[in-house]
């Protein structure tokens, strides 16, 4: 057995670990700390009181709300979420913004999964005139910044009468160039023998796509859904332009306008609680589907 094979075997078994790559591990730990600290600061501040947020020297871990909740005259467990309930009661239309964001995300995910996968199958497994030209158009769209299309998309929304509606929010996500490219790479990795065998059995392209290809690409579809959800959830520019009424805003727009919307008495700790509520669904989504997300990214573009 060669020296390289022995070393790889030791790495897989765990015999070569921190001691062999300690510099790499230190760099990765430092990078992880830089990324995690802002989120940790937001979470801790969301459970602080106003005196704790402005204290000098700064208070790192919140105490007062927990003491008030579990002290001798405790107000109960739910009191530690006082900042969240107060902020939600003072910020107008926050629950409506939550609904608008979820509805927009659901529409974008559905359209991306259906239309992008169908177009990607056509580009990967079908033969038709100017196929390479049309796919090059999709790739070129990926290379252009989304701001280029805003004016034309806005005029189309106005013509359709969708301004200040949920469909206006989801309009740019009805067709995803990224989704087409992403799914095409996955379909290209599937052997042509599968579709050819199905065609010999009498299946048409729609049956091959729905009965064979889609079940084999569930992991990639899950990864695409997470990507689409993240893009839709964090989108700010388009909702600011197309929906001007407060009752049609999304969470990103509400967060961008907190200073103007929030009345007196709403402090930084309340802002952090609102930001935590806005971020929580994406964290939960990734925690539940991180396996499918990582597998989808790892398998895309590899040969089956």
C-alpha positions in Angstrom: 0.0 0.0 0.0 1.4 3.4 -1.0 2.2 6.2 1.5 -0.7 8.4 0.2 -3.2 5.6 0.6 -2.1 5.0 4.2 -2.4 8.7 5.0 -5.9 8.9 3.5 -6.9 5.8 5.5 -5.7 7.5 8.7 -7.5 10.7 7.9 -10.8 8.8 7.3 -10.3 6.8 10.5 -9.6 10.0 12.6 -6.0 9.1 13.4 -4.8 12.3 11.6 -6.8 15.2 13.0 -6.1 18.4 14.8 -2.4 17.8 15.3 -1.8 17.4 11.6 -3.8 20.4 10.4 -3.8 22.7 13.5 -3.1 25.9 11.5 -6.1 25.2 9.2 -8.3 24.5 12.1 -7.3 27.7 13.9 -8.0 29.8 10.8 -11.4 28.1 10.4 -12.3 28.7 14.1 -11.3 32.4 13.8 -13.4 32.8 10.7 -16.3 31.0 12.3 -16.1 33.3 15.3 -16.1 36.4 13.1 -19.3 35.1 11.4 -21.1 34.0 14.6 -20.4 36.9 16.9 -22.8 39.4 15.2 -25.6 36.8 15.4 -24.7 36.0 19.0 -24.8 39.7 19.9 -28.2 40.0 18.3 -29.6 37.1 20.2 -28.2 38.3 23.6 -29.4 41.9 23.1 -32.9 40.7 22.2 -33.3 39.5 25.8 -31.8 42.5 27.5 -33.5 45.5 29.1 -32.8 49.1 28.1 -30.4 49.7 31.0 -28.4 46.6 30.1 -28.1 47.7 26.4 -26.6 51.1 27.4 -24.6 50.0 30.4 -20.9 50.9 30.7 -19.0 48.6 30.8 -21.2 46.7 28.5 -23.3 43.8 29.8 -22.7 40.7 27.8 -25.3 38.2 29.2 -28.9 39.4 29.9 -30.0 39.0 33.5 -32.9 41.4 34.5 -35.6 39.8 32.4 -34.6 36.3 33.7 -34.6 37.6 37.3 -38.0 39.2 36.8 -39.3 35.9 35.3 -37.9 33.4 37.8 -37.3 35.6 40.9 -39.1 35.5 44.2 -42.1 37.4 42.6 -41.6 35.9 39.2 -43.8 36.9 36.4 -43.5 33.5 34.6 -41.5 32.0 31.8 -43.1 34.1 29.1 -41.8 37.3 30.6 -38.3 36.7 29.1 -40.0 37.3 25.7 -41.3 40.7 26.9 -39.2 42.5 24.3 -40.7 40.5 21.5 -44.3 41.0 22.5 -43.8 44.7 23.1 -42.1 45.3 19.8 -44.7 43.3 17.9 -47.5 45.4 19.6 -45.8 48.7 18.7 -44.6 47.9 15.1 -47.7 48.2 12.8 -48.5 45.5 10.3 -45.6 43.2 11.5 -47.8 40.1 11.4 -49.1 41.1 8.0 -45.5 41.5 6.8 -44.8 38.0 8.0 -47.7 36.6 6.0 -46.7 38.6 2.9 -43.2 37.3 3.1 -44.3 33.7 3.5 -46.8 33.9 0.7 -44.2 35.4 -1.6 -41.7 32.8 -0.7 -44.2 29.9 -1.3 -45.0 31.2 -4.7 -41.3 31.7 -5.7 -40.4 28.2 -4.5 -43.3 26.6 -6.3 -42.5 28.4 -9.6 -38.8 27.8 -9.3 -39.3 24.1 -8.6 -41.8 23.6 -11.5 -40.6 25.9 -14.3 -36.9 25.7 -13.7 -36.8 21.9 -13.5 -38.9 21.6 -16.7 -36.7 24.1 -18.6 -33.6 22.5 -17.2 -34.7 19.0 -18.4 -35.3 20.4 -21.9 -31.9 21.9 -22.0 -30.2 18.8 -20.7 -32.0 15.9 -22.3 -33.9 17.2 -25.3 -32.7 18.3 -28.8 -34.3 21.2 -30.6 -33.1 24.0 -32.8 -31.1 26.9 -31.2 -30.9 25.1 -27.9 -27.4 26.4 -27.2 -28.5 29.9 -28.1 -31.4 29.9 -25.7 -29.3 28.4 -22.9 -26.6 31.0 -23.5 -29.4 33.6 -23.1 -30.1 32.1 -19.7 -26.4 32.2 -18.7 -26.1 35.8 -19.9 -29.1 36.7 -17.6 -27.2 35.3 -14.7 -24.2 37.5 -15.5 -26.3 40.7 -15.5 -27.2 42.5 -12.2 -30.9 42.2 -11.3 -31.3 46.0 -11.3 -31.1 46.0 -15.1 -34.5 44.3 -15.3 -36.3 46.3 -12.6 -37.8 49.0 -14.9 -39.2 46.4 -17.4 -40.5 44.2 -14.6 -42.2 47.2 -12.9 -43.9 48.2 -16.2 -45.2 44.6 -16.6 -46.5 44.5 -13.1 -48.4 47.8 -13.7 -49.8 46.5 -17.0 -51.1 43.4 -15.2 -52.6 45.5 -12.4 -50.6 43.7 -9.7 -49.1 46.7 -7.9 -49.3 46.4 -4.1 -50.2 42.7 -4.2 -48.4 39.5 -3.3 -48.1 38.5 -6.9 -46.2 41.7 -7.6 -43.7 40.7 -4.8 -43.3 37.2 -6.4 -43.2 38.4 -10.0 -39.4 38.4 -10.5 -39.2 34.9 -9.0 -41.7 33.3 -11.3 -38.9 32.3 -13.6 -35.4 31.7 -12.2 -32.4 31.7 -14.5 -30.3 30.4 -11.6 -32.7 27.6 -11.1 -32.6 26.6 -14.7 -28.8 26.5 -14.7 -28.6 24.8 -11.3 -31.0 22.0 -12.3 -29.5 21.6 -15.8 -26.2 20.7 -14.2 -27.9 18.0 -12.1 -29.8 16.6 -15.1 -26.6 16.5 -17.1 -25.1 14.2 -14.4 -27.8 11.6 -14.9 -27.1 8.9 -17.5 -28.9 9.1 -20.8 -29.6 5.3 -20.6 -32.4 6.0 -18.2 -34.4 8.2 -20.6 -33.5 6.0 -23.6 -34.8 2.9 -21.8 -38.0 4.7 -20.8 -38.5 5.9 -24.4 -38.1 2.3 -25.7 -40.9 1.3 -23.2 -43.2 3.9 -24.8 -42.8 6.9 -22.5 -43.0 10.4 -23.8 -40.9 13.3 -22.5 -43.5 14.4 -20.0 -43.7 10.9 -18.5 -39.9 10.5 -18.4 -39.6 13.9 -16.7 -42.3 13.3 -14.1 -41.9 9.5 -13.4 -38.1 9.2 -13.7 -36.2 12.4 -13.6 -38.1 14.3 -10.8 -37.8 11.4 -8.3 -34.0 11.3 -9.0 -33.6 15.0 -8.4 -35.4 15.5 -5.1 -32.2 16.5 -3.4 -31.4 19.1 -6.0 -34.9 20.5 -5.9 -34.6 20.8 -2.1 -31.4 22.7 -2.4 -32.9 25.0 -5.1 -35.9 25.5 -2.8 -33.7 26.6 0.0 -31.8 29.0 -2.3 -35.0 30.4 -3.6 -36.4 30.9 -0.1 -33.3 32.7 1.0 -33.3 35.0 -2.1 -37.0 35.8 -1.6 -36.8 36.3 2.1 -33.9 38.8 2.0 -35.0 40.7 -1.1 -35.4 44.4 -0.3 -35.1 46.5 -3.5 -38.0 45.0 -5.4 -40.6 45.1 -2.6 -39.6 48.7 -1.8 -40.3 49.7 -5.4 -43.4 47.7 -6.3 -45.4 47.8 -3.1 -45.8 51.2 -1.5 -48.6 50.5 1.0 -47.6 49.4 4.5 -50.1 46.6 4.5 -48.3 45.0 1.5 -44.8 45.3 2.9 -42.5 42.4 3.5 -40.3 41.8 6.6 -37.2 43.2 4.9 -39.0 46.5 4.1 -40.3 46.6 7.7 -36.8 46.2 9.1 -35.5 48.9 6.7 -38.2 51.3 8.0 -38.1 50.6 11.7 -36.7 54.0 12.6 -39.7 55.7 10.9 -42.3 53.2 12.0 -41.3 52.6 15.6 -42.9 55.0 18.2 -41.2 56.2 21.4 -40.2 53.6 23.8 -38.9 51.2 21.2 -35.1 50.8 21.8 -32.2 48.8 20.3 -33.2 45.7 22.3 -36.6 45.8 20.6 -35.0 46.2 17.2 -32.8 43.1 17.9 -35.9 41.1 18.9 -37.7 42.1 15.7 -34.5 41.2 13.6 -34.3 37.8 15.5 -38.0 37.1 14.6 -37.3 37.9 11.0 -34.3 35.7 10.8 -35.7 32.7 12.7 -37.6 31.0 9.9 -34.5 30.8 7.6 -32.4 29.3 10.4 -35.1 26.7 11.2 -35.5 26.0 7.5 -31.7 25.3 7.1 -31.6 23.2 10.4 -34.3 20.9 9.1 -33.1 20.6 5.6 -29.3 21.0 5.8 -28.6 17.4 4.8 -30.6 17.8 1.6 -29.0 21.2 0.9 -25.4 20.0 1.3 -26.1 16.8 -0.7 -27.7 18.9 -3.5 -24.7 21.2 -3.7 -22.2 18.3 -3.5 -23.9 16.2 -6.2 -24.7 18.9 -8.7 -22.4 18.6 -11.7 -20.9 15.2 -10.8 -21.4 12.2 -13.0 -23.8 9.5 -11.7 
